Amino acid sequence: MTALQQTLENFRKGIKNERKDNILNHVWTILSKNTSFVGEVTKSGFKIWKYNGLYDFFHPIIIGQIIKENNIEKLSITTKYNSFGRLVMLLIVVGYLYGVFIGIEYRQCFSGNRYLWDIDWSHIASISVFPIIMTPIFRYLYNIGKKEDMQQLRNELRLYSNSTNQDYF
């Protein structure tokens, strides 16, 4: 077993709640307000996440994979939105599109048998303000969470490492 695999094994033992990456486990993380890392760790990598009250729905999933470069093992780390956060964003988009379509009405004109599209531009403009303002806020919260969680992950991996000068990133 290599030093990096041993570090991941020690890290796995430190995770109290091992859970698969699915919507229900992300909802449970949010409801339980678990501020320690939750997820799954294997010999070849991990998928972990944690709750933070600032960015509830949009907590990032940190994915780490062991890669070999020139006989040196490194940890390749990426992040992604969690599945519950993506569902919340999808519901917001659907709600926005519903609001836009409510602003467009199909009705009969009183002057004849012609049908016209009647567009309520003030309604569409007021509905459009929400996603224009909220999308950058959601991205900002996700980036804050990613930065904080990555720093905590680095600290924990150094803690679980057998070598004090080992850097896996």
C-alpha positions as a LaTeX table, in Angstrom:
\begin{tabular}{lrrr}
\hline
Residue & $x$ (\AA) & $y$ (\AA) & $z$ (\AA) \\
\hline
Met1 & 0.00 & 0.00 & 0.00 \\
Thr2 & 1.42 & 3.37 & $-1.00$ \\
Ala3 & 1.65 & 6.39 & 1.28 \\
Leu4 & $-1.23$ & 8.12 & $-0.50$ \\
Gln5 & $-3.45$ & 5.04 & $-0.26$ \\
Gln6 & $-2.59$ & 4.77 & 3.43 \\
Thr7 & $-3.53$ & 8.42 & 3.90 \\
Leu8 & $-6.86$ & 7.82 & 2.16 \\
Glu9 & $-7.47$ & 4.77 & 4.36 \\
Asn10 & $-6.78$ & 6.85 & 7.48 \\
Phe11 & $-9.05$ & 9.57 & 6.09 \\
Arg12 & $-11.81$ & 7.00 & 5.46 \\
Lys13 & $-11.60$ & 5.88 & 9.09 \\
Gly14 & $-12.01$ & 9.52 & 10.14 \\
Ile15 & $-15.26$ & 9.95 & 8.20 \\
Lys16 & $-18.10$ & 9.15 & 10.57 \\
Asn17 & $-20.89$ & 9.00 & 7.98 \\
Glu18 & $-20.09$ & 7.02 & 4.87 \\
Arg19 & $-22.82$ & 7.66 & 2.33 \\
Lys20 & $-23.31$ & 7.25 & $-1.41$ \\
Asp21 & $-23.67$ & 10.30 & $-3.64$ \\
Asn22 & $-27.42$ & 10.62 & $-4.23$ \\
Ile23 & $-30.19$ & 13.16 & $-3.68$ \\
Leu24 & $-31.50$ & 11.63 & $-0.46$ \\
Asn25 & $-28.08$ & 11.67 & 1.21 \\
His26 & $-27.58$ & 15.32 & 0.25 \\
Val27 & $-31.00$ & 16.19 & 1.68 \\
Trp28 & $-30.07$ & 14.26 & 4.84 \\
Thr29 & $-26.79$ & 16.19 & 5.09 \\
Ile30 & $-28.69$ & 19.48 & 4.86 \\
Leu31 & $-31.37$ & 18.45 & 7.37 \\
Ser32 & $-28.91$ & 16.96 & 9.87 \\
Lys33 & $-26.61$ & 19.99 & 9.52 \\
Asn34 & $-23.57$ & 17.72 & 9.58 \\
Thr35 & $-20.50$ & 19.97 & 9.35 \\
Ser36 & $-17.96$ & 17.16 & 9.03 \\
Phe37 & $-17.19$ & 15.46 & 5.75 \\
Val38 & $-19.70$ & 12.88 & 4.51 \\
Gly39 & $-19.23$ & 10.59 & 1.54 \\
Glu40 & $-17.35$ & 7.56 & 0.34 \\
Val41 & $-13.63$ & 6.88 & 0.29 \\
Thr42 & $-12.02$ & 4.00 & $-1.59$ \\
Lys43 & $-8.41$ & 2.98 & $-2.22$ \\
Ser44 & $-8.38$ & 4.83 & $-5.53$ \\
Gly45 & $-10.23$ & 8.00 & $-4.58$ \\
Phe46 & $-13.16$ & 9.64 & $-2.82$ \\
Lys47 & $-16.40$ & 11.63 & $-3.16$ \\
Ile48 & $-17.06$ & 13.80 & $-0.14$ \\
Trp49 & $-19.16$ & 16.81 & 0.85 \\
Lys50 & $-20.25$ & 18.64 & 3.99 \\
Tyr51 & $-22.92$ & 21.03 & 5.19 \\
Asn52 & $-22.35$ & 24.72 & 5.72 \\
Gly53 & $-25.24$ & 27.00 & 6.64 \\
Leu54 & $-24.14$ & 29.70 & 4.19 \\
Tyr55 & $-24.58$ & 27.59 & 1.07 \\
Asp56 & $-27.10$ & 24.92 & 2.12 \\
Phe57 & $-28.35$ & 23.54 & $-1.19$ \\
Phe58 & $-25.25$ & 24.32 & $-3.18$ \\
His59 & $-22.56$ & 22.52 & $-1.22$ \\
Pro60 & $-19.92$ & 21.16 & $-3.60$ \\
Ile61 & $-18.97$ & 17.52 & $-3.98$ \\
Ile62 & $-15.20$ & 17.08 & $-3.90$ \\
Ile63 & $-14.01$ & 14.21 & $-6.08$ \\
Gly64 & $-10.47$ & 12.95 & $-5.68$ \\
Gln65 & $-8.74$ & 10.33 & $-7.83$ \\
Ile66 & $-5.24$ & 8.92 & $-7.45$ \\
Ile67 & $-3.20$ & 9.39 & $-10.61$ \\
Lys68 & 0.38 & 8.36 & $-11.36$ \\
Glu69 & 2.78 & 10.76 & $-13.06$ \\
Asn70 & 6.38 & 9.63 & $-13.52$ \\
Asn71 & 6.01 & 6.99 & $-10.77$ \\
Ile72 & 4.78 & 9.66 & $-8.36$ \\
Glu73 & 1.24 & 9.37 & $-7.04$ \\
Lys74 & $-0.77$ & 12.57 & $-6.94$ \\
Leu75 & $-4.32$ & 13.33 & $-6.02$ \\
Ser76 & $-6.39$ & 14.85 & $-8.84$ \\
Ile77 & $-9.24$ & 16.85 & $-7.32$ \\
Thr78 & $-12.34$ & 18.19 & $-9.06$ \\
Thr79 & $-15.62$ & 19.55 & $-7.76$ \\
Lys80 & $-19.21$ & 19.51 & $-8.97$ \\
Tyr81 & $-22.61$ & 20.65 & $-7.81$ \\
Asn82 & $-24.45$ & 18.12 & $-5.69$ \\
Ser83 & $-27.51$ & 16.45 & $-7.15$ \\
Phe84 & $-29.97$ & 18.17 & $-4.79$ \\
Gly85 & $-28.52$ & 21.59 & $-5.65$ \\
Arg86 & $-28.90$ & 20.81 & $-9.35$ \\
Leu87 & $-32.53$ & 19.80 & $-8.70$ \\
Val88 & $-33.17$ & 23.10 & $-6.89$ \\
Met89 & $-31.65$ & 25.03 & $-9.81$ \\
Leu90 & $-33.79$ & 23.04 & $-12.28$ \\
Leu91 & $-36.93$ & 23.85 & $-10.29$ \\
Ile92 & $-35.99$ & 27.53 & $-10.29$ \\
Val93 & $-35.53$ & 27.45 & $-14.08$ \\
Val94 & $-38.86$ & 25.65 & $-14.55$ \\
Gly95 & $-40.57$ & 28.21 & $-12.30$ \\
Tyr96 & $-38.98$ & 31.01 & $-14.29$ \\
Leu97 & $-40.10$ & 29.54 & $-17.62$ \\
Tyr98 & $-43.60$ & 29.03 & $-16.24$ \\
Gly99 & $-43.68$ & 32.68 & $-15.22$ \\
Val100 & $-42.57$ & 33.75 & $-18.70$ \\
Phe101 & $-45.22$ & 31.61 & $-20.38$ \\
Ile102 & $-47.88$ & 33.06 & $-18.06$ \\
Gly103 & $-46.88$ & 36.47 & $-19.44$ \\
Ile104 & $-47.60$ & 35.28 & $-22.97$ \\
Glu105 & $-51.30$ & 34.71 & $-23.49$ \\
Tyr106 & $-53.04$ & 33.30 & $-26.53$ \\
Arg107 & $-56.50$ & 34.79 & $-26.93$ \\
Gln108 & $-59.04$ & 35.80 & $-29.52$ \\
Cys109 & $-59.16$ & 39.35 & $-30.78$ \\
Phe110 & $-62.56$ & 41.04 & $-30.42$ \\
Ser111 & $-62.48$ & 42.63 & $-33.89$ \\
Gly112 & $-62.74$ & 39.42 & $-35.85$ \\
Asn113 & $-61.79$ & 35.80 & $-36.04$ \\
Arg114 & $-58.05$ & 36.47 & $-35.81$ \\
Tyr115 & $-55.95$ & 35.11 & $-32.95$ \\
Leu116 & $-53.14$ & 37.24 & $-31.56$ \\
Trp117 & $-50.33$ & 36.72 & $-29.10$ \\
Asp118 & $-50.70$ & 39.15 & $-26.24$ \\
Ile119 & $-47.44$ & 39.62 & $-24.39$ \\
Asp120 & $-47.34$ & 41.18 & $-20.94$ \\
Trp121 & $-43.82$ & 42.63 & $-21.08$ \\
Ser122 & $-43.93$ & 44.09 & $-17.57$ \\
His123 & $-44.71$ & 40.63 & $-16.16$ \\
Ile124 & $-41.85$ & 39.02 & $-18.10$ \\
Ala125 & $-39.43$ & 41.78 & $-17.08$ \\
Ser126 & $-40.31$ & 41.43 & $-13.40$ \\
Ile127 & $-39.96$ & 37.62 & $-13.56$ \\
Ser128 & $-36.58$ & 37.94 & $-15.34$ \\
Val129 & $-35.05$ & 39.96 & $-12.51$ \\
Phe130 & $-34.94$ & 36.94 & $-10.17$ \\
Pro131 & $-32.66$ & 34.63 & $-12.23$ \\
Ile132 & $-30.49$ & 37.54 & $-13.36$ \\
Ile133 & $-29.77$ & 38.42 & $-9.73$ \\
Met134 & $-29.79$ & 34.93 & $-8.19$ \\
Thr135 & $-27.58$ & 33.04 & $-10.68$ \\
Pro136 & $-24.40$ & 34.98 & $-9.80$ \\
Ile137 & $-25.27$ & 34.69 & $-6.11$ \\
Phe138 & $-25.63$ & 30.90 & $-6.38$ \\
Arg139 & $-22.30$ & 30.66 & $-8.23$ \\
Tyr140 & $-20.64$ & 32.86 & $-5.63$ \\
Leu141 & $-21.95$ & 30.69 & $-2.77$ \\
Tyr142 & $-20.77$ & 27.55 & $-4.57$ \\
Asn143 & $-17.28$ & 29.02 & $-5.07$ \\
Ile144 & $-17.08$ & 30.06 & $-1.42$ \\
Gly145 & $-18.05$ & 26.55 & $-0.37$ \\
Lys146 & $-15.55$ & 25.01 & $-2.76$ \\
Lys147 & $-12.72$ & 27.18 & $-1.44$ \\
Glu148 & $-13.53$ & 26.50 & 2.23 \\
Asp149 & $-14.06$ & 22.76 & 1.75 \\
Met150 & $-10.84$ & 22.36 & $-0.26$ \\
Gln151 & $-8.87$ & 24.10 & 2.47 \\
Gln152 & $-10.41$ & 21.88 & 5.14 \\
Leu153 & $-9.72$ & 18.80 & 3.00 \\
Arg154 & $-6.05$ & 19.76 & 2.61 \\
Asn155 & $-5.75$ & 20.22 & 6.36 \\
Glu156 & $-7.40$ & 16.87 & 7.08 \\
Leu157 & $-5.30$ & 14.99 & 4.55 \\
Arg158 & $-2.15$ & 16.47 & 6.11 \\
Leu159 & $-3.48$ & 15.41 & 9.50 \\
Tyr160 & $-4.07$ & 11.82 & 8.36 \\
Ser161 & $-0.80$ & 11.62 & 6.45 \\
Asn162 & 2.02 & 9.66 & 8.04 \\
Ser163 & 4.59 & 12.11 & 6.67 \\
Thr164 & 4.56 & 15.74 & 7.79 \\
Asn165 & 6.10 & 17.10 & 4.59 \\
Gln166 & 3.97 & 15.12 & 2.12 \\
Asp167 & 1.89 & 17.14 & $-0.31$ \\
Tyr168 & $-0.45$ & 15.17 & $-2.55$ \\
Phe169 & $-1.92$ & 17.97 & $-4.63$ \\
\hline
\end{tabular}
